[in-house]
Amino acid sequence: MIAERIEALRREMRRRKIDMYIVPTSDFHESEYVGDYFKARKYITGFTGSAGTAVITLAEAGLWTDGRYFIQAEKELEGTPVALYRMGEEGVPTVRGYVEQNLGQGGCLGFDGRVVNAKDGAEYEQIARKRQGSIHVDEDLVGLIWQGRPELPGHPAYLLEEAYAGESAQAKLKKLREKMKEQKAGIHILTSLYDIAWLFNIRGGDIRHVPVVLSFAAITMEESIWFVRPEVLDDALRAYCQENNIMLRPYEAIYEYAAQIPVGKAVLLDAKTVNYRIFHSLPEEVEVVQADNPTEWMKSVKNETEISNMRNAHVKDGVAFTKFMYWLKSNIGKTEITEMSASDYLENCRRAQDLFVDLSFDTISAYGANAAMMHYTATPESDTKLEPKGFLLVDSGGHYLDGSTDITRTIALGALSGEEKFHFTTVCRSNLNLAAAKFLHGCSGLNLDILSRGPLWDLGLDYKCGTGHGIGYLLNVHEGPNGFRWKIVPERNDCCVLEEGMVTTDEPGLYLEGKYGIRTENELLCKKAEKNEYGQFMEFETITYAPIDLDAILPEEMTARERKLLNDYHKTVYAKLAPYLSAEEREWLAEYTREI
């Protein structure tokens, strides 16, 4: 089937004399996760992971993806003509490097200019120019061959009230316009769905588990224009837009708007998120100010209302997860439980909580060796029965009107080997050491990542991903520009200075193919500590509340400080959650948060 699709794409390429065609994982907005309509890369390669780029030539087909997906991609590409390129591995070319090496003299490079950002598009254009070649960017070739393609999503949009957002859209627009003045820009074109949702205090459902609305925005000093499909708006939202001077235009009208911007205007945009077609719709005489969207940093620093709400959301989420963990521990080996039935039980625990909106991503419920695939998703075909031995890794979260959550726990279902306990304890130590960091303002996640990786690096071990990412407020769970990682990955844009109010995950892990996977994940709120002659010190508050499984801990492998950190954390967990649990659950929680 995949071979037939690739050959059908090649027929379209030959008709247009295209030698190489790039199919990224993207929508018209450079979203991390995309709706079914936009899953062209999945359609053409068969790889179902959330990140990857396909490059199809007339003779070869390749897929590039990162370390989270190596094991999964290898399995899913087996038996297809698609070769796997493991990003970041020694000797593996980047997508750009492959294009440079393989586009022949005078060759034609193709891609849909709406799903490639302006920055990457310019680099591809430069490669073609060096080869005295050309680019073909005005057609979606995969769309031409995709029979039964899903429709564009169009879920109803809704207002996020100020009681949850903590700040009005008008106040946010005022701050944004101040940033535009600093950049000497009269117009700001905004295409990031997360930023638009945050700026207007509007949410939707156009990406699975990401409450955003497919739309574009243009902000001037006098007005705001929202390019959105009219069918997703009700009368109340139309009235809200009118009250806030947000003019409504059709979704596709952004390209015409860009083309008609008057000469002499300066346009602020982020070339990493604005798509190639919008960028090249701008008149040549228009001045373009390329910079990060100011809203990206603005929304990453949570306001006091958001912080207070998020603490509440995490208590509710902790109650849901603890009820699940109690049920799992109490029933394993007594009744049949599978990866999927465990995930369903946890989802029901979350849905019972006040102000629940949706899951914040598809739950990863991975037993045994399945957990070695960082982003494994159980399916009816792979759904594994849980047995009273080994580990179940559960990475999950919820969206609530008062915040979004992301938590991972690795749960011992029964007997463990000494190696399993040792590795679990090491990952726990990694998590605790980062959470306890105290540092001077000016540090980024690059400075602190060693605190987490250190215990694993001491053993000659590592994990092929970042240690943590920013969290959106009822938005995407992977939010920049804050994060933890040991080296700069330009496309991640997660190495900013850590500021008070930023929330970042702390999720070290260990993934041993064919054996097991372990991850412990909490969310950390960055706060100011003391200020003295050395500068402003910073620290973290852990706002995720759920027990770390003591059945898998080797206390003798921890320092006295680490044991105290775990004991103190568990005291907080019990104090936060116990009032909302039954007598049996409280008794269980007391045992699983006992001092070691």
VENQUI-V673869 format. One record per residue. N is the residue number from 1. RES is the residue in one small letter. OMEGA is omega as a letter, one per 40 degrees, with the letter a starting at -180 (NA if undefined). Layout:
n->N res->RES omega->OMEGA
n->N res->RES omega->OMEGA
//
This chain:
n->1 res->m omega->i
n->2 res->i omega->i
n->3 res->a omega->a
n->4 res->e omega->i
n->5 res->r omega->i
n->6 res->i omega->i
n->7 res->e omega->i
n->8 res->a omega->i
n->9 res->l omega->i
n->10 res->r omega->i
n->11 res->r omega->i
n->12 res->e omega->i
n->13 res->m omega->a
n->14 res->r omega->i
n->15 res->r omega->a
n->16 res->r omega->a
n->17 res->k omega->i
n->18 res->i omega->a
n->19 res->d omega->a
n->20 res->m omega->a
n->21 res->y omega->a
n->22 res->i omega->i
n->23 res->v omega->a
n->24 res->p omega->i
n->25 res->t omega->a
n->26 res->s omega->i
n->27 res->d omega->a
n->28 res->f omega->a
n->29 res->h omega->a
n->30 res->e omega->i
n->31 res->s omega->i
n->32 res->e omega->i
n->33 res->y omega->a
n->34 res->v omega->i
n->35 res->g omega->a
n->36 res->d omega->i
n->37 res->y omega->a
n->38 res->f omega->a
n->39 res->k omega->a
n->40 res->a omega->i
n->41 res->r omega->i
n->42 res->k omega->a
n->43 res->y omega->a
n->44 res->i omega->a
n->45 res->t omega->a
n->46 res->g omega->i
n->47 res->f omega->a
n->48 res->t omega->a
n->49 res->g omega->a
n->50 res->s omega->a
n->51 res->a omega->i
n->52 res->g omega->i
n->53 res->t omega->i
n->54 res->a omega->i
n->55 res->v omega->a
n->56 res->i omega->i
n->57 res->t omega->i
n->58 res->l omega->a
n->59 res->a omega->a
n->60 res->e omega->i
n->61 res->a omega->a
n->62 res->g omega->i
n->63 res->l omega->i
n->64 res->w omega->i
n->65 res->t omega->a
n->66 res->d omega->a
n->67 res->g omega->i
n->68 res->r omega->a
n->69 res->y omega->a
n->70 res->f omega->a
n->71 res->i omega->i
n->72 res->q omega->a
n->73 res->a omega->i
n->74 res->e omega->i
n->75 res->k omega->a
n->76 res->e omega->a
n->77 res->l omega->a
n->78 res->e omega->i
n->79 res->g omega->i
n->80 res->t omega->i
n->81 res->p omega->a
n->82 res->v omega->i
n->83 res->a omega->i
n->84 res->l omega->i
n->85 res->y omega->a
n->86 res->r omega->a
n->87 res->m omega->i
n->88 res->g omega->i
n->89 res->e omega->a
n->90 res->e omega->i
n->91 res->g omega->a
n->92 res->v omega->a
n->93 res->p omega->i
n->94 res->t omega->i
n->95 res->v omega->a
n->96 res->r omega->i
n->97 res->g omega->i
n->98 res->y omega->i
n->99 res->v omega->i
n->100 res->e omega->a
n->101 res->q omega->a
n->102 res->n omega->i
n->103 res->l omega->a
n->104 res->g omega->i
n->105 res->q omega->a
n->106 res->g omega->a
n->107 res->g omega->i
n->108 res->c omega->i
n->109 res->l omega->a
n->110 res->g omega->i
n->111 res->f omega->i
n->112 res->d omega->a
n->113 res->g omega->i
n->114 res->r omega->a
n->115 res->v omega->i
n->116 res->v omega->a
n->117 res->n omega->a
n->118 res->a omega->a
n->119 res->k omega->i
n->120 res->d omega->i
n->121 res->g omega->i
n->122 res->a omega->i
n->123 res->e omega->i
n->124 res->y omega->i
n->125 res->e omega->i
n->126 res->q omega->i
n->127 res->i omega->a
n->128 res->a omega->a
n->129 res->r omega->i
n->130 res->k omega->a
n->131 res->r omega->a
n->132 res->q omega->a
n->133 res->g omega->a
n->134 res->s omega->i
n->135 res->i omega->i
n->136 res->h omega->a
n->137 res->v omega->a
n->138 res->d omega->a
n->139 res->e omega->i
n->140 res->d omega->a
n->141 res->l omega->i
n->142 res->v omega->i
n->143 res->g omega->i
n->144 res->l omega->a
n->145 res->i omega->a
n->146 res->w omega->i
n->147 res->q omega->i
n->148 res->g omega->i
n->149 res->r omega->i
n->150 res->p omega->i
n->151 res->e omega->i
n->152 res->l omega->i
n->153 res->p omega->i
n->154 res->g omega->a
n->155 res->h omega->a
n->156 res->p omega->i
n->157 res->a omega->i
n->158 res->y omega->a
n->159 res->l omega->i
n->160 res->l omega->a
n->161 res->e omega->a
n->162 res->e omega->i
n->163 res->a omega->i
n->164 res->y omega->a
n->165 res->a omega->i
n->166 res->g omega->a
n->167 res->e omega->a
n->168 res->s omega->i
n->169 res->a omega->a
n->170 res->q omega->i
n->171 res->a omega->i
n->172 res->k omega->i
n->173 res->l omega->i
n->174 res->k omega->i
n->175 res->k omega->i
n->176 res->l omega->a
n->177 res->r omega->i
n->178 res->e omega->i
n->179 res->k omega->i
n->180 res->m omega->i
n->181 res->k omega->i
n->182 res->e omega->a
n->183 res->q omega->a
n->184 res->k omega->a
n->185 res->a omega->i
n->186 res->g omega->a
n->187 res->i omega->i
n->188 res->h omega->i
n->189 res->i omega->a
n->190 res->l omega->a
n->191 res->t omega->i
n->192 res->s omega->a
n->193 res->l omega->a
n->194 res->y omega->a
n->195 res->d omega->i
n->196 res->i omega->i
n->197 res->a omega->a
n->198 res->w omega->a
n->199 res->l omega->a
n->200 res->f omega->a
n->201 res->n omega->a
n->202 res->i omega->i
n->203 res->r omega->a
n->204 res->g omega->a
n->205 res->g omega->a
n->206 res->d omega->i
n->207 res->i omega->a
n->208 res->r omega->i
n->209 res->h omega->i
n->210 res->v omega->a
n->211 res->p omega->a
n->212 res->v omega->a
n->213 res->v omega->i
n->214 res->l omega->a
n->215 res->s omega->i
n->216 res->f omega->i
n->217 res->a omega->i
n->218 res->a omega->a
n->219 res->i omega->i
n->220 res->t omega->i
n->221 res->m omega->a
n->222 res->e omega->a
n->223 res->e omega->i
n->224 res->s omega->i
n->225 res->i omega->a
n->226 res->w omega->i
n->227 res->f omega->a
n->228 res->v omega->i
n->229 res->r omega->a
n->230 res->p omega->a
n->231 res->e omega->a
n->232 res->v omega->a
n->233 res->l omega->i
n->234 res->d omega->a
n->235 res->d omega->a
n->236 res->a omega->a
n->237 res->l omega->i
n->238 res->r omega->i
n->239 res->a omega->i
n->240 res->y omega->i
n->241 res->c omega->i
n->242 res->q omega->i
n->243 res->e omega->a
n->244 res->n omega->i
n->245 res->n omega->i
n->246 res->i omega->a
n->247 res->m omega->a
n->248 res->l omega->i
n->249 res->r omega->i
n->250 res->p omega->a
n->251 res->y omega->a
n->252 res->e omega->a
n->253 res->a omega->i
n->254 res->i omega->a
n->255 res->y omega->i
n->256 res->e omega->i
n->257 res->y omega->a
n->258 res->a omega->a
n->259 res->a omega->a
n->260 res->q omega->i
n->261 res->i omega->a
n->262 res->p omega->i
n->263 res->v omega->a
n->264 res->g omega->i
n->265 res->k omega->i
n->266 res->a omega->a
n->267 res->v omega->i
n->268 res->l omega->i
n->269 res->l omega->i
n->270 res->d omega->a
n->271 res->a omega->i
n->272 res->k omega->i
n->273 res->t omega->i
n->274 res->v omega->a
n->275 res->n omega->a
n->276 res->y omega->a
n->277 res->r omega->i
n->278 res->i omega->a
n->279 res->f omega->a
n->280 res->h omega->i
n->281 res->s omega->a
n->282 res->l omega->i
n->283 res->p omega->a
n->284 res->e omega->a
n->285 res->e omega->a
n->286 res->v omega->i
n->287 res->e omega->i
n->288 res->v omega->i
n->289 res->v omega->a
n->290 res->q omega->a
n->291 res->a omega->i
n->292 res->d omega->i
n->293 res->n omega->i
n->294 res->p omega->a
n->295 res->t omega->a
n->296 res->e omega->i
n->297 res->w omega->a
n->298 res->m omega->a
n->299 res->k omega->i
n->300 res->s omega->i
n->301 res->v omega->a
n->302 res->k omega->i
n->303 res->n omega->a
n->304 res->e omega->i
n->305 res->t omega->i
n->306 res->e omega->a
n->307 res->i omega->i
n->308 res->s omega->i
n->309 res->n omega->a
n->310 res->m omega->i
n->311 res->r omega->i
n->312 res->n omega->a
n->313 res->a omega->a
n->314 res->h omega->i
n->315 res->v omega->i
n->316 res->k omega->a
n->317 res->d omega->i
n->318 res->g omega->i
n->319 res->v omega->i
n->320 res->a omega->a
n->321 res->f omega->a
n->322 res->t omega->i
n->323 res->k omega->i
n->324 res->f omega->a
n->325 res->m omega->i
n->326 res->y omega->i
n->327 res->w omega->a
n->328 res->l omega->a
n->329 res->k omega->a
n->330 res->s omega->a
n->331 res->n omega->a
n->332 res->i omega->a
n->333 res->g omega->a
n->334 res->k omega->i
n->335 res->t omega->a
n->336 res->e omega->i
n->337 res->i omega->i
n->338 res->t omega->i
n->339 res->e omega->a
n->340 res->m omega->i
n->341 res->s omega->i
n->342 res->a omega->i
n->343 res->s omega->i
n->344 res->d omega->i
n->345 res->y omega->i
n->346 res->l omega->i
n->347 res->e omega->i
n->348 res->n omega->i
n->349 res->c omega->i
n->350 res->r omega->a
n->351 res->r omega->i
n->352 res->a omega->a
n->353 res->q omega->a
n->354 res->d omega->i
n->355 res->l omega->i
n->356 res->f omega->i
n->357 res->v omega->a
n->358 res->d omega->i
n->359 res->l omega->a
n->360 res->s omega->i
n->361 res->f omega->i
n->362 res->d omega->a
n->363 res->t omega->i
n->364 res->i omega->i
n->365 res->s omega->a
n->366 res->a omega->a
n->367 res->y omega->i
n->368 res->g omega->a
n->369 res->a omega->i
n->370 res->n omega->a
n->371 res->a omega->i
n->372 res->a omega->i
n->373 res->m omega->a
n->374 res->m omega->a
n->375 res->h omega->i
n->376 res->y omega->i
n->377 res->t omega->i
n->378 res->a omega->i
n->379 res->t omega->i
n->380 res->p omega->a
n->381 res->e omega->a
n->382 res->s omega->a
n->383 res->d omega->a
n->384 res->t omega->i
n->385 res->k omega->i
n->386 res->l omega->i
n->387 res->e omega->a
n->388 res->p omega->i
n->389 res->k omega->i
n->390 res->g omega->a
n->391 res->f omega->i
n->392 res->l omega->i
n->393 res->l omega->i
n->394 res->v omega->i
n->395 res->d omega->a
n->396 res->s omega->i
n->397 res->g omega->a
n->398 res->g omega->i
n->399 res->h omega->i
n->400 res->y omega->i
n->401 res->l omega->i
n->402 res->d omega->i
n->403 res->g omega->i
n->404 res->s omega->a
n->405 res->t omega->i
n->406 res->d omega->a
n->407 res->i omega->i
n->408 res->t omega->i
n->409 res->r omega->i
n->410 res->t omega->a
n->411 res->i omega->i
n->412 res->a omega->a
n->413 res->l omega->a
n->414 res->g omega->a
n->415 res->a omega->i
n->416 res->l omega->i
n->417 res->s omega->i
n->418 res->g omega->i
n->419 res->e omega->i
n->420 res->e omega->i
n->421 res->k omega->a
n->422 res->f omega->i
n->423 res->h omega->i
n->424 res->f omega->i
n->425 res->t omega->i
n->426 res->t omega->i
n->427 res->v omega->i
n->428 res->c omega->i
n->429 res->r omega->i
n->430 res->s omega->a
n->431 res->n omega->a
n->432 res->l omega->a
n->433 res->n omega->i
n->434 res->l omega->a
n->435 res->a omega->a
n->436 res->a omega->a
n->437 res->a omega->i
n->438 res->k omega->a
n->439 res->f omega->i
n->440 res->l omega->i
n->441 res->h omega->a
n->442 res->g omega->i
n->443 res->c omega->i
n->444 res->s omega->i
n->445 res->g omega->i
n->446 res->l omega->a
n->447 res->n omega->a
n->448 res->l omega->a
n->449 res->d omega->a
n->450 res->i omega->i
n->451 res->l omega->i
n->452 res->s omega->a
n->453 res->r omega->a
n->454 res->g omega->a
n->455 res->p omega->i
n->456 res->l omega->i
n->457 res->w omega->i
n->458 res->d omega->a
n->459 res->l omega->a
n->460 res->g omega->a
n->461 res->l omega->a
n->462 res->d omega->i
n->463 res->y omega->a
n->464 res->k omega->i
n->465 res->c omega->i
n->466 res->g omega->i
n->467 res->t omega->a
n->468 res->g omega->a
n->469 res->h omega->i
n->470 res->g omega->a
n->471 res->i omega->i
n->472 res->g omega->i
n->473 res->y omega->a
n->474 res->l omega->i
n->475 res->l omega->i
n->476 res->n omega->a
n->477 res->v omega->i
n->478 res->h omega->a
n->479 res->e omega->i
n->480 res->g omega->e
n->481 res->p omega->a
n->482 res->n omega->i
n->483 res->g omega->i
n->484 res->f omega->i
n->485 res->r omega->a
n->486 res->w omega->i
n->487 res->k omega->a
n->488 res->i omega->i
n->489 res->v omega->a
n->490 res->p omega->a
n->491 res->e omega->i
n->492 res->r omega->i
n->493 res->n omega->a
n->494 res->d omega->a
n->495 res->c omega->a
n->496 res->c omega->i
n->497 res->v omega->a
n->498 res->l omega->a
n->499 res->e omega->i
n->500 res->e omega->a
n->501 res->g omega->i
n->502 res->m omega->i
n->503 res->v omega->a
n->504 res->t omega->i
n->505 res->t omega->i
n->506 res->d omega->a
n->507 res->e omega->i
n->508 res->p omega->i
n->509 res->g omega->i
n->510 res->l omega->a
n->511 res->y omega->a
n->512 res->l omega->a
n->513 res->e omega->i
n->514 res->g omega->a
n->515 res->k omega->a
n->516 res->y omega->i
n->517 res->g omega->a
n->518 res->i omega->i
n->519 res->r omega->i
n->520 res->t omega->a
n->521 res->e omega->i
n->522 res->n omega->i
n->523 res->e omega->a
n->524 res->l omega->i
n->525 res->l omega->i
n->526 res->c omega->a
n->527 res->k omega->i
n->528 res->k omega->i
n->529 res->a omega->a
n->530 res->e omega->i
n->531 res->k omega->a
n->532 res->n omega->a
n->533 res->e omega->i
n->534 res->y omega->i
n->535 res->g omega->i
n->536 res->q omega->i
n->537 res->f omega->a
n->538 res->m omega->i
n->539 res->e omega->a
n->540 res->f omega->i
n->541 res->e omega->i
n->542 res->t omega->a
n->543 res->i omega->i
n->544 res->t omega->a
n->545 res->y omega->i
n->546 res->a omega->a
n->547 res->p omega->i
n->548 res->i omega->a
n->549 res->d omega->a
n->550 res->l omega->i
n->551 res->d omega->a
n->552 res->a omega->a
n->553 res->i omega->i
n->554 res->l omega->a
n->555 res->p omega->a
n->556 res->e omega->i
n->557 res->e omega->a
n->558 res->m omega->i
n->559 res->t omega->i
n->560 res->a omega->i
n->561 res->r omega->a
n->562 res->e omega->i
n->563 res->r omega->i
n->564 res->k omega->i
n->565 res->l omega->i
n->566 res->l omega->i
n->567 res->n omega->i
n->568 res->d omega->i
n->569 res->y omega->a
n->570 res->h omega->i
n->571 res->k omega->i
n->572 res->t omega->i
n->573 res->v omega->a
n->574 res->y omega->a
n->575 res->a omega->a
n->576 res->k omega->a
n->577 res->l omega->a
n->578 res->a omega->a
n->579 res->p omega->a
n->580 res->y omega->a
n->581 res->l omega->i
n->582 res->s omega->a
n->583 res->a omega->a
n->584 res->e omega->a
n->585 res->e omega->i
n->586 res->r omega->i
n->587 res->e omega->i
n->588 res->w omega->a
n->589 res->l omega->i
n->590 res->a omega->i
n->591 res->e omega->a
n->592 res->y omega->i
n->593 res->t omega->a
n->594 res->r omega->i
n->595 res->e omega->i
n->596 res->i omega->NA
//
